[in-house]
Amino acid sequence: MSFFIFEAVADTGATAQSSPYYSLVVMLVFFGLIFYLMILRPQQKRAKIHQELITSLSKGDEILTTSGLVGRVVKVVETGYIVIALNDTNEVIIKRDFITAILPNGTMKRL
């Protein structure tokens, strides 16, 4: 069985040559390597950086969440949640995973 169309078209009914399977294997390895380098590796780097960001959270940090909320960390709970103060009266409990960035101190006052 031939996987290449040009071999099937070129066959005139004489003895069909068996296609070398090593070329197919090389092509699959090549595309797998490209997939890894262009998609998987950068995603793993981003996940590692985000995990470091989450573990470095401490009380008093000003953060930005994925939903766009800006607040100051009031309490860090070991179960994976944090309490953030949006202003003097409102506090919100969110999962640590939804933090996008740690902002410089004083950002909330400038807004």
Number of C-alpha atoms within 10 A of each C-alpha: 8 13 10 10 8 9 14 13 8 9 11 9 7 6 7 13 10 9 13 9 11 9 10 13 11 11 12 12 12 12 12 11 13 12 12 13 12 10 11 12 12 12 13 11 11 11 12 12 11 17 13 11 16 18 9 10 18 14 13 14 17 23 22 16 17 11 9 10 12 22 24 23 21 19 16 16 12 8 8 11 15 21 19 24 18 17 11 6 6 9 15 13 15 14 13 21 15 14 21 16 15 18 15 10 13 10 13 15 6 6 6
